[in-house]
Amino acid sequence: MLAPNYVPEAHHTLIAELAGTLESSSLHWLSGYFAGIAQARQPAREAVAAPPLSVAAAPATDAAQRLTILYGSQTGNAKRLATQLYEQVQAQGLEARLVRADQYKTKELKDEQLLYVVMSTQGDGDAPDDSIAWVEFVLGKRAPKLPRLKYAVLGLGDSSYPSFCGISQKVDARLAELGAQRLQDAGTADLDIDTVAGPWQTKALEQAREALKPGGAAAPQATVTPLHPQAEKFTRDRPFQAEVLLNQPITGRDSDRDVRHIELSLEGSNLQYEPGDALGVWPVQDDTLVARILETTGLNAADTVDHQGTQRPLGEWLGRYRELTVLTRPFLTALAERAQQASLNELLKPEAREQLAAYLGSHQLIDALRQWPSRWSGPELVAALRPLTPRLYSIASSTAVSEDEVHLTLGHVAFEQDGESRWGVASHFLSERAEGETVPVFIEENSRFRLPADPARDIIMIGAGTGVAPFRAFVQARAEAGADGRNWLFFGNPHFTSDFLYQTEWQQALKDGSLNRIDLAFSRDQGDKVYVQHKLLEQGADVYDWIQAGAHVYVCGDANRMARDVNAALLEIARDQGGLDEEGARQWLDDLSAQGRYARDVY
């Protein structure tokens, strides 16, 4: 029997060669990395006793010698950047911890001496769901004075909204107001995240090296270890080419919506997911749209364009690496410098923010180029356009049923403008894929949108339109696991006959008992519009009883309308059924969120 620390002799030379090329800080990092791999490979009986390793615990280290990286993320980008920074800091042999905002103990803030905050802004100025309580604490009266704290903030947002990176800027200003020392200006990253995030991270890493001493003889622990190590093979930056198995419309002929059920093969990828996770898709622009933009600008697709040291034909830049359907304020600003049009200059004035928001929401790049003609070179156009980013879709399947497949519920965004077709880049790309073609994909974990660990807990699922997708996965998983808890679905769409997504599946689920209740809101089948929030209020007494008995509540869909209205309905139910005042109702809902019993996947 081999000794526990046995290493085959054939590996000794390789290990010695590797060690000889690395500095001590890198060797410290590698020891922690290999320790993490070893822990992940422990036998199942040992692994069961180990705590989950997806979020770092605080090392037993004096706060003066430790960096805390706190993140708040809605779609995973802030988490990704925070994790990257954490790994870079650990590779330097420095003490650090990585903490999601809702797992941070606010009483520790007064003792922090080095804090980096990476936080997205949800919609037009809202905090991501996992950061609401932390942000309220920092902005509120209970926040402590922080004269010893040094900090830096990186914000992620969308410049299409007037309150661009609003939450991160509020946090940055508030920390300074509390007496903390700002190490660098707050980063405000648009959807082309890495343009701002990269330099911010580089500077943050330099500042961490200056502020902290490298760790001693004890190697840093690998506190972030993938739950499924093999899944790292295919990532956001190295996607898997998934074959299309099915691309099927699931709305009726009379519907004014084109919703698809898409099934993709993950066979051979080792990608794994859980109900509640999202699938990231890297789209490609439609050739027709690329041709229209080239014609409008008078540029040649074959011309080589050098952008930041990378050379590609202009047609390839536009087709695979640049946003063409999303119009942004930064692009309009660059356009205004060239077009010199009074109407465009007026639109960009601060007092015209509402008109600008309306224009950005109703027009695309091609419309602006045609409305305000101007001269561009290939490099100028590529530099002015936002990099193309992946789109995330809630997964509509459970591996307990679909095994090596992943299913999506896709709403094809398409409309007519000035006699021409317009579309959303990713939904159009996916809807046009035929069976046998491939799609570049990756898994985006959503640990805040998970089924209860206790299968006896009831769940209430609230979704409108394609927001029903994760609940199909939830019901599949609970049925296969034989969960004892009850399942209640609230679903809404315009029409019963044409827009009842997965109708036969829900009917079968009711019949076999895997779905216990369903309430439907078809908004345009009667004179008065009826939405899911109205159905919630109708069933308010039962909804409140379920929640008070321990049920988990899930909301998926549009953040700006449906999710806000559902939130308001839940507060009204708390007041009417629980006899709470306004403040008490809000505290009740905040407590549910803090317990992980009120989770939202909104966009």
C-alpha positions as CSV (number, residue, x, y, z in Angstrom):
1,M,0.0,0.0,0.0
2,L,1.4,3.4,-1.0
3,A,2.1,6.0,1.7
4,P,-0.4,8.9,1.8
5,N,2.2,11.4,0.6
6,Y,3.6,9.2,-2.2
7,V,4.5,11.0,-5.4
8,P,5.6,8.8,-8.4
9,E,9.3,9.1,-9.0
10,A,8.7,9.9,-12.6
11,H,7.1,13.2,-11.5
12,H,10.0,14.3,-9.3
13,T,11.9,15.9,-12.2
14,L,8.8,17.7,-13.5
15,I,8.1,19.1,-10.1
16,A,11.7,20.2,-9.6
17,E,11.8,22.0,-13.0
18,L,8.5,23.8,-12.3
19,A,9.6,24.9,-8.8
20,G,12.9,26.2,-10.2
21,T,11.1,28.6,-12.5
22,L,8.7,30.2,-9.9
23,E,9.1,32.9,-7.3
24,S,8.2,32.1,-3.7
25,S,4.9,33.9,-3.9
26,S,3.8,31.7,-6.9
27,L,4.9,28.6,-5.0
28,H,2.7,29.7,-2.0
29,W,-0.2,30.1,-4.4
30,L,0.4,26.7,-6.1
31,S,0.4,24.9,-2.7
32,G,-3.0,26.4,-2.0
33,Y,-4.2,25.5,-5.4
34,F,-3.1,21.9,-5.2
35,A,-4.6,21.7,-1.7
36,G,-7.9,22.8,-3.2
37,I,-7.7,20.1,-5.9
38,A,-6.9,17.5,-3.3
39,Q,-9.9,18.5,-1.2
40,A,-12.2,18.3,-4.3
41,R,-10.9,14.7,-5.0
42,Q,-11.6,13.4,-1.5
43,P,-13.8,10.3,-1.2
44,A,-17.5,11.1,-1.1
45,R,-17.8,10.2,2.7
46,E,-15.1,12.8,3.5
47,A,-16.4,15.4,1.1
48,V,-19.9,15.3,2.7
49,A,-18.5,16.6,6.0
50,A,-16.6,19.5,4.3
51,P,-18.4,22.9,3.9
52,P,-19.2,24.2,0.4
53,L,-16.2,25.9,-1.1
54,S,-17.9,28.3,-3.5
55,V,-17.6,31.3,-1.2
56,A,-14.4,32.0,0.8
57,A,-14.5,32.1,4.6
58,A,-12.6,34.7,6.5
59,P,-9.0,33.6,7.3
60,A,-8.0,33.8,10.9
61,T,-5.9,36.9,10.1
62,D,-5.6,40.3,11.7
63,A,-7.7,42.8,9.6
64,A,-4.6,45.0,9.2
65,Q,-2.9,42.2,7.2
66,R,-5.9,41.2,5.1
67,L,-7.7,42.4,2.0
68,T,-11.5,41.9,1.9
69,I,-13.0,41.7,-1.6
70,L,-16.7,42.2,-1.4
71,Y,-18.9,41.7,-4.4
72,G,-22.6,42.2,-5.4
73,S,-23.6,40.6,-8.6
74,Q,-26.9,40.1,-10.5
75,T,-25.8,38.3,-13.6
76,G,-22.4,37.0,-12.6
77,N,-20.1,39.6,-14.1
78,A,-19.2,41.3,-10.8
79,K,-18.6,37.9,-9.2
80,R,-16.3,36.9,-12.0
81,L,-14.2,40.0,-11.7
82,A,-14.0,39.8,-8.0
83,T,-12.9,36.2,-8.2
84,Q,-10.3,37.1,-10.8
85,L,-8.9,39.8,-8.5
86,Y,-9.0,37.5,-5.5
87,E,-7.0,34.8,-7.3
88,Q,-4.4,37.4,-8.5
89,V,-4.0,38.6,-4.9
90,Q,-3.5,35.1,-3.6
91,A,-1.0,34.4,-6.3
92,Q,1.1,37.2,-4.8
93,G,1.1,35.3,-1.4
94,L,-1.1,38.0,0.2
95,E,-3.9,37.3,2.6
96,A,-7.4,38.0,1.2
97,R,-11.0,36.8,1.5
98,L,-13.7,36.9,-1.1
99,V,-17.2,37.6,0.3
100,R,-20.6,38.0,-1.3
101,A,-22.4,41.1,0.0
102,D,-25.2,39.2,1.6
103,Q,-22.8,37.0,3.5
104,Y,-20.7,39.9,4.9
105,K,-21.1,40.5,8.6
106,T,-21.7,44.3,8.8
107,K,-20.3,44.5,12.3
108,E,-16.9,43.7,10.8
109,L,-16.8,46.9,8.7
110,K,-15.5,49.0,11.5
111,D,-12.4,46.8,11.7
112,E,-11.6,46.6,8.0
113,Q,-8.5,48.3,6.9
114,L,-8.4,47.3,3.2
115,L,-11.6,46.8,1.3
116,Y,-12.3,46.4,-2.4
117,V,-15.9,46.5,-3.6
118,V,-17.0,45.2,-6.9
119,M,-20.7,45.8,-7.5
120,S,-23.1,46.0,-10.4
121,T,-26.0,48.4,-10.7
122,Q,-29.3,46.7,-11.5
123,G,-31.6,48.5,-14.0
124,D,-31.8,52.3,-13.4
125,G,-30.0,52.7,-10.1
126,D,-30.9,49.6,-8.0
127,A,-28.6,47.4,-6.0
128,P,-28.3,43.8,-7.1
129,D,-30.4,41.5,-5.0
130,D,-27.5,40.1,-3.1
131,S,-26.4,43.6,-2.0
132,I,-29.6,45.3,-1.0
133,A,-29.1,44.9,2.8
134,W,-25.4,45.7,2.7
135,V,-25.9,48.9,0.6
136,E,-28.8,50.0,2.9
137,F,-26.5,49.5,5.9
138,V,-23.6,51.5,4.4
139,L,-25.9,54.3,3.3
140,G,-27.8,54.3,6.5
141,K,-27.3,55.9,9.9
142,R,-25.9,52.7,11.5
143,A,-22.8,52.7,9.3
144,P,-19.7,53.3,11.5
145,K,-17.0,55.9,11.0
146,L,-14.1,54.4,9.0
147,P,-10.9,56.5,9.6
148,R,-8.6,53.5,9.3
149,L,-10.1,52.1,6.1
150,K,-8.5,52.2,2.7
151,Y,-10.8,51.2,-0.2
152,A,-11.5,51.1,-3.9
153,V,-14.8,50.6,-5.7
154,L,-15.4,49.0,-9.2
155,G,-18.9,49.5,-10.6
156,L,-20.5,47.7,-13.4
157,G,-23.5,49.2,-15.3
158,D,-25.2,50.0,-18.6
159,S,-24.8,53.5,-19.9
160,S,-28.2,53.1,-21.6
161,Y,-29.7,53.9,-18.2
162,P,-29.6,57.5,-16.8
163,S,-28.2,56.3,-13.4
164,F,-25.1,54.6,-14.9
165,C,-23.2,52.7,-12.2
166,G,-25.4,54.6,-9.7
167,I,-25.0,52.1,-6.8
168,S,-21.3,51.9,-6.9
169,Q,-20.9,55.6,-7.1
170,K,-23.2,56.0,-4.0
171,V,-21.1,53.4,-2.1
172,D,-17.8,55.1,-3.2
173,A,-19.0,58.5,-2.0
174,R,-20.5,57.2,1.2
175,L,-17.3,55.3,2.3
176,A,-15.3,58.6,1.8
177,E,-18.0,60.4,3.8
178,L,-17.5,57.9,6.6
179,G,-13.8,58.9,6.7
180,A,-12.2,56.1,4.6
181,Q,-9.3,56.8,2.2
182,R,-10.1,56.3,-1.5
183,L,-7.1,54.5,-3.2
184,Q,-8.3,55.2,-6.7
185,D,-11.3,56.7,-8.4
186,A,-14.3,54.5,-8.7
187,G,-14.2,52.4,-11.8
188,T,-17.4,52.7,-13.9
189,A,-17.5,49.9,-16.4
190,D,-20.0,49.8,-19.2
191,L,-21.1,46.6,-20.9
192,D,-17.6,46.5,-22.5
193,I,-16.5,45.6,-19.0
194,D,-12.8,44.8,-19.4
195,T,-12.0,48.2,-20.9
196,V,-12.4,49.8,-17.5
197,A,-12.1,46.7,-15.2
198,G,-8.7,45.6,-16.5
199,P,-6.8,48.8,-15.6
200,W,-8.7,49.1,-12.4
201,Q,-7.8,45.5,-11.3
202,T,-4.1,46.1,-12.3
203,K,-3.9,49.2,-10.1
204,A,-5.8,47.5,-7.3
205,L,-3.4,44.6,-7.3
206,E,-0.4,47.0,-7.1
207,Q,-2.1,48.8,-4.1
208,A,-2.7,45.5,-2.4
209,R,1.0,44.6,-2.7
210,E,1.9,47.9,-1.2
211,A,-0.5,47.7,1.7
212,L,0.0,44.0,2.7
213,K,3.0,42.0,3.5
214,P,3.3,38.6,1.8
215,G,2.1,35.6,3.9
216,G,4.5,33.8,6.2
217,A,5.6,30.1,6.0
218,A,2.0,28.9,6.0
219,A,0.7,28.7,2.4
220,P,-2.5,30.6,1.6
221,Q,-5.5,28.3,1.6
222,A,-7.4,27.6,-1.6
223,T,-10.7,29.1,-0.4
224,V,-12.3,29.2,-3.8
225,T,-12.5,25.8,-5.4
226,P,-14.9,25.0,-8.2
227,L,-17.7,22.7,-7.1
228,H,-17.2,20.8,-10.4
229,P,-13.5,21.2,-11.2
230,Q,-13.8,19.6,-14.7
231,A,-16.3,22.3,-15.8
232,E,-13.5,24.8,-15.9
233,K,-12.4,23.4,-19.2
234,F,-15.1,25.4,-21.0
235,T,-15.7,28.9,-19.6
236,R,-16.9,32.3,-20.6
237,D,-13.6,32.9,-22.4
238,R,-13.4,29.4,-23.8
239,P,-17.0,28.4,-24.7
240,F,-18.2,24.9,-25.7
241,Q,-19.7,24.5,-29.2
242,A,-23.1,22.9,-28.3
243,E,-25.0,21.2,-31.0
244,V,-28.6,22.3,-31.6
245,L,-30.9,19.3,-31.1
246,L,-34.2,21.1,-31.3
247,N,-35.4,24.6,-32.2
248,Q,-39.2,24.6,-31.9
249,P,-41.8,27.4,-31.7
250,I,-44.0,27.1,-28.6
251,T,-46.4,30.0,-29.2
252,G,-49.5,29.7,-31.4
253,R,-49.9,31.1,-34.9
254,D,-52.0,33.9,-33.7
255,S,-49.5,35.1,-31.1
256,D,-47.6,38.3,-31.7
257,R,-44.6,36.8,-30.0
258,D,-42.1,34.2,-31.3
259,V,-41.0,32.1,-28.4
260,R,-38.8,29.1,-29.0
261,H,-37.9,26.0,-27.0
262,I,-34.3,25.2,-27.8
263,E,-32.4,22.1,-26.8
264,L,-28.6,21.9,-26.9
265,S,-26.3,19.0,-26.4
266,L,-23.6,19.3,-23.8
267,E,-22.2,15.8,-24.5
268,G,-18.4,15.7,-24.1
269,S,-18.2,19.1,-22.4
270,N,-18.2,18.1,-18.8
271,L,-20.3,21.2,-18.2
272,Q,-22.6,20.8,-15.3
273,Y,-25.4,23.0,-14.0
274,E,-28.1,23.1,-11.4
275,P,-31.7,24.4,-11.6
276,G,-31.5,28.2,-11.3
277,D,-28.3,28.6,-13.3
278,A,-28.0,30.4,-16.6
279,L,-26.5,29.5,-19.9
280,G,-24.2,32.1,-21.5
281,V,-24.3,32.4,-25.3
282,W,-21.8,34.1,-27.5
283,P,-23.8,35.4,-30.5
284,V,-22.7,36.4,-34.0
285,Q,-24.2,39.3,-35.8
286,D,-26.5,38.7,-38.8
287,D,-24.7,39.2,-42.2
288,T,-27.5,41.4,-43.4
289,L,-27.0,43.9,-40.6
290,V,-23.2,44.0,-41.1
291,A,-23.8,44.7,-44.8
292,R,-26.2,47.5,-44.0
293,I,-23.7,49.2,-41.7
294,L,-20.8,48.9,-44.2
295,E,-23.0,50.3,-46.9
296,T,-24.1,53.2,-44.7
297,T,-20.6,54.1,-43.7
298,G,-19.0,53.4,-47.1
299,L,-16.4,51.1,-45.5
300,N,-15.0,47.9,-46.9
301,A,-15.5,44.6,-45.1
302,A,-12.1,43.3,-46.3
303,D,-10.0,46.2,-44.9
304,T,-7.7,45.2,-42.1
305,V,-8.3,47.1,-38.9
306,D,-5.8,47.2,-36.0
307,H,-7.5,47.8,-32.7
308,Q,-5.4,47.8,-29.5
309,G,-2.8,45.5,-31.2
310,T,-5.3,43.0,-32.7
311,Q,-5.7,42.9,-36.5
312,R,-8.8,41.6,-38.2
313,P,-10.8,42.4,-41.3
314,L,-13.4,45.0,-40.6
315,G,-16.2,42.6,-41.5
316,E,-15.0,40.2,-38.8
317,W,-14.8,43.0,-36.2
318,L,-18.4,43.9,-36.9
319,G,-19.8,40.4,-37.2
320,R,-18.2,38.8,-34.2
321,Y,-16.7,41.3,-31.9
322,R,-18.9,44.5,-31.8
323,E,-22.4,45.4,-30.6
324,L,-24.5,46.5,-33.6
325,T,-28.1,46.2,-32.2
326,V,-27.6,48.0,-28.9
327,L,-27.2,51.8,-29.2
328,T,-25.3,53.6,-26.4
329,R,-24.7,57.1,-25.3
330,P,-20.9,56.9,-25.7
331,F,-21.4,56.0,-29.4
332,L,-23.8,58.9,-29.9
333,T,-21.3,61.2,-28.3
334,A,-18.6,60.0,-30.8
335,L,-21.1,60.4,-33.6
336,A,-22.0,63.9,-32.5
337,E,-18.3,64.9,-32.8
338,R,-18.3,63.9,-36.4
339,A,-21.8,64.7,-37.6
340,Q,-22.1,68.2,-36.0
341,Q,-25.9,68.0,-36.0
342,A,-27.8,70.4,-33.7
343,S,-30.6,67.8,-33.1
344,L,-28.1,65.2,-31.9
345,N,-26.3,67.7,-29.7
346,E,-29.6,68.7,-28.1
347,L,-30.4,65.0,-27.4
348,L,-27.2,64.6,-25.5
349,K,-27.7,67.5,-23.1
350,P,-28.3,66.6,-19.5
351,E,-31.8,68.0,-19.4
352,A,-32.8,65.7,-22.3
353,R,-32.0,62.5,-20.4
354,E,-35.6,61.2,-20.7
355,Q,-35.7,61.8,-24.5
356,L,-32.3,60.2,-24.8
357,A,-33.4,57.1,-22.9
358,A,-36.5,56.8,-25.1
359,Y,-34.3,57.1,-28.2
360,L,-31.8,54.5,-27.1
361,G,-34.7,52.1,-26.3
362,S,-36.4,52.5,-29.6
363,H,-33.5,52.8,-32.1
364,Q,-30.5,50.8,-33.1
365,L,-27.0,51.7,-34.4
366,I,-28.0,51.6,-38.1
367,D,-30.8,54.2,-37.4
368,A,-28.4,56.7,-35.8
369,L,-25.9,56.3,-38.6
370,R,-28.5,57.0,-41.2
371,Q,-30.2,59.8,-39.3
372,W,-26.9,61.7,-38.7
373,P,-24.6,60.9,-41.6
374,S,-20.8,61.2,-40.9
375,R,-17.4,60.0,-42.0
376,W,-15.7,57.1,-40.3
377,S,-12.5,55.2,-40.8
378,G,-12.5,51.5,-40.0
379,P,-10.4,51.9,-36.8
380,E,-12.5,54.8,-35.6
381,L,-15.8,52.8,-36.0
382,V,-14.4,49.8,-34.2
383,A,-13.0,51.9,-31.4
384,A,-16.4,53.7,-30.9
385,L,-18.5,50.6,-30.8
386,R,-19.0,48.5,-27.6
387,P,-17.5,45.0,-27.6
388,L,-20.0,42.3,-28.2
389,T,-20.8,40.5,-24.9
390,P,-22.4,37.2,-24.2
391,R,-26.1,36.9,-23.3
392,L,-27.4,34.9,-20.3
393,Y,-30.5,32.8,-20.5
394,S,-32.2,31.1,-17.5
395,I,-31.9,27.3,-18.0
396,A,-35.2,25.6,-18.5
397,S,-34.2,22.0,-17.8
398,S,-32.8,19.8,-15.0
399,T,-30.0,17.3,-15.6
400,A,-32.0,14.8,-13.6
401,V,-34.3,14.6,-16.7
402,S,-32.2,16.0,-19.6
403,E,-28.8,14.5,-18.6
404,D,-26.3,15.8,-21.2
405,E,-28.6,18.5,-22.6
406,V,-29.5,22.1,-21.7
407,H,-32.9,23.6,-22.6
408,L,-33.8,27.3,-23.2
409,T,-37.0,29.2,-23.4
410,L,-36.2,32.0,-25.9
411,G,-38.2,35.0,-26.8
412,H,-37.1,36.1,-30.3
413,V,-36.8,39.9,-30.2
414,A,-37.8,41.2,-33.7
415,F,-39.7,44.2,-35.1
416,E,-40.0,46.4,-38.1
417,Q,-38.6,49.9,-38.3
418,D,-38.7,52.1,-41.4
419,G,-39.6,49.1,-43.5
420,E,-36.7,47.0,-42.4
421,S,-36.3,44.2,-39.9
422,R,-34.7,44.8,-36.5
423,W,-33.8,42.2,-33.9
424,G,-31.9,41.4,-30.8
425,V,-28.5,40.0,-31.6
426,A,-28.6,36.8,-29.4
427,S,-32.2,35.9,-29.7
428,H,-32.0,36.3,-33.5
429,F,-28.8,34.3,-33.6
430,L,-30.3,31.4,-31.6
431,S,-33.7,31.4,-33.4
432,E,-31.9,31.1,-36.8
433,R,-29.9,28.1,-35.8
434,A,-30.9,24.8,-37.4
435,E,-30.6,21.4,-35.9
436,G,-27.1,20.2,-36.3
437,E,-25.5,23.6,-36.1
438,T,-23.5,24.7,-33.0
439,V,-23.7,27.5,-30.5
440,P,-20.8,28.7,-28.3
441,V,-22.0,28.4,-24.7
442,F,-20.9,28.3,-21.1
443,I,-22.5,27.9,-17.7
444,E,-23.1,30.9,-15.4
445,E,-23.7,29.8,-11.8
446,N,-26.5,31.5,-10.0
447,S,-26.1,30.4,-6.4
448,R,-28.8,32.8,-5.1
449,F,-31.5,31.2,-7.2
450,R,-31.5,27.7,-5.8
451,L,-34.1,25.2,-4.7
452,P,-34.4,24.8,-0.9
453,A,-31.9,22.4,0.6
454,D,-34.8,20.9,2.5
455,P,-37.0,19.0,0.0
456,A,-40.0,19.3,2.3
457,R,-40.1,23.1,1.9
458,D,-42.9,24.5,-0.2
459,I,-42.0,26.8,-3.1
460,I,-43.9,29.6,-4.8
461,M,-42.8,30.4,-8.4
462,I,-43.8,33.6,-10.1
463,G,-42.9,34.2,-13.7
464,A,-44.2,36.0,-16.8
465,G,-43.4,35.1,-20.4
466,T,-40.0,33.4,-20.8
467,G,-39.5,34.0,-17.1
468,V,-41.2,30.6,-16.6
469,A,-38.0,28.9,-17.8
470,P,-36.3,28.2,-14.5
471,F,-39.5,26.9,-13.0
472,R,-39.7,24.2,-15.6
473,A,-36.3,23.1,-14.3
474,F,-37.4,23.4,-10.7
475,V,-40.5,21.2,-11.1
476,Q,-38.5,18.6,-13.1
477,A,-35.8,18.4,-10.4
478,R,-38.3,18.2,-7.5
479,A,-40.3,15.5,-9.2
480,E,-37.2,13.4,-9.9
481,A,-35.9,13.8,-6.4
482,G,-39.3,12.9,-4.9
483,A,-39.4,16.2,-2.9
484,D,-42.3,16.3,-0.4
485,G,-42.7,20.1,-0.6
486,R,-45.6,21.6,-2.5
487,N,-45.0,23.5,-5.8
488,W,-47.2,26.5,-6.7
489,L,-46.8,28.3,-10.0
490,F,-48.0,31.8,-11.0
491,F,-47.6,32.4,-14.7
492,G,-48.7,35.2,-17.0
493,N,-48.7,36.1,-20.7
494,P,-51.1,37.9,-23.1
495,H,-53.4,35.1,-24.4
496,F,-54.4,31.6,-23.2
497,T,-54.8,30.1,-26.6
498,S,-51.5,31.3,-28.2
499,D,-49.2,32.1,-25.3
500,F,-49.6,29.4,-22.6
501,L,-46.0,28.2,-22.7
502,Y,-45.5,24.5,-21.9
503,Q,-49.2,24.1,-21.4
504,T,-49.3,20.4,-21.8
505,E,-46.4,19.9,-19.4
506,W,-48.0,22.0,-16.7
507,Q,-51.3,20.1,-17.1
508,Q,-49.5,16.8,-16.8
509,A,-47.6,18.0,-13.8
510,L,-50.9,18.9,-12.1
511,K,-52.2,15.5,-13.0
512,D,-49.3,13.6,-11.6
513,G,-48.9,15.8,-8.5
514,S,-45.5,17.3,-9.3
515,L,-47.3,20.7,-9.5
516,N,-49.8,21.3,-6.7
517,R,-51.3,24.6,-7.8
518,I,-51.2,26.9,-10.8
519,D,-52.6,30.5,-11.1
520,L,-52.7,32.0,-14.6
521,A,-52.9,35.6,-15.7
522,F,-53.6,36.1,-19.4
523,S,-53.6,39.9,-19.5
524,R,-55.5,40.5,-22.8
525,D,-58.2,37.8,-22.7
526,Q,-60.6,40.2,-20.9
527,G,-61.4,43.9,-20.8
528,D,-59.3,44.7,-17.7
529,K,-55.6,43.6,-17.9
530,V,-54.7,40.9,-15.4
531,Y,-51.1,40.3,-14.5
532,V,-49.4,37.9,-12.1
533,Q,-49.3,40.4,-9.3
534,H,-53.1,40.6,-9.4
535,K,-53.3,36.8,-9.1
536,L,-51.0,37.0,-6.1
537,L,-53.3,39.5,-4.4
538,E,-56.3,37.3,-5.1
539,Q,-54.6,34.4,-3.4
540,G,-53.1,36.6,-0.7
541,A,-54.2,34.7,2.3
542,D,-52.9,31.4,1.0
543,V,-49.7,33.0,-0.2
544,Y,-49.0,34.5,3.2
545,D,-49.8,31.2,5.0
546,W,-47.4,29.3,2.7
547,I,-44.7,31.8,3.4
548,Q,-45.2,31.9,7.1
549,A,-45.0,28.1,7.1
550,G,-41.6,28.2,5.5
551,A,-42.2,28.4,1.7
552,H,-39.5,29.9,-0.6
553,V,-40.6,32.5,-3.1
554,Y,-39.0,32.8,-6.5
555,V,-39.5,35.6,-9.2
556,C,-38.2,35.5,-12.7
557,G,-38.7,38.0,-15.5
558,D,-38.7,41.7,-16.4
559,A,-36.9,43.7,-13.6
560,N,-38.4,47.1,-14.4
561,R,-42.1,46.2,-14.5
562,M,-43.1,42.7,-13.5
563,A,-40.6,42.2,-10.7
564,R,-41.3,45.6,-9.2
565,D,-45.1,45.0,-9.3
566,V,-44.7,41.5,-7.7
567,N,-42.6,43.1,-5.0
568,A,-45.3,45.6,-4.3
569,A,-47.9,42.9,-4.2
570,L,-45.9,40.9,-1.6
571,L,-45.6,44.0,0.6
572,E,-49.4,44.5,0.3
573,I,-50.0,40.9,1.2
574,A,-47.8,41.3,4.3
575,R,-49.8,44.4,5.3
576,D,-53.2,42.9,4.6
577,Q,-52.7,39.4,5.8
578,G,-50.0,39.9,8.5
579,G,-51.3,43.2,9.9
580,L,-47.9,44.8,9.4
581,D,-47.3,48.5,8.8
582,E,-45.2,49.8,5.8
583,E,-41.9,49.5,7.7
584,G,-42.8,46.1,9.1
585,A,-43.8,44.8,5.7
586,R,-40.5,45.8,4.2
587,Q,-38.6,44.3,7.1
588,W,-40.5,41.1,6.6
589,L,-39.6,40.9,2.9
590,D,-36.0,41.9,3.7
591,D,-35.8,39.1,6.2
592,L,-37.1,36.6,3.7
593,S,-34.4,37.7,1.3
594,A,-31.7,37.5,3.9
595,Q,-32.8,33.9,4.7
596,G,-32.6,33.0,1.0
597,R,-36.4,32.5,0.9
598,Y,-37.1,35.4,-1.5
599,A,-35.0,35.1,-4.6
600,R,-35.2,36.9,-7.9
601,D,-33.7,36.2,-11.3
602,V,-34.6,39.4,-13.1
603,Y,-33.3,41.2,-16.2
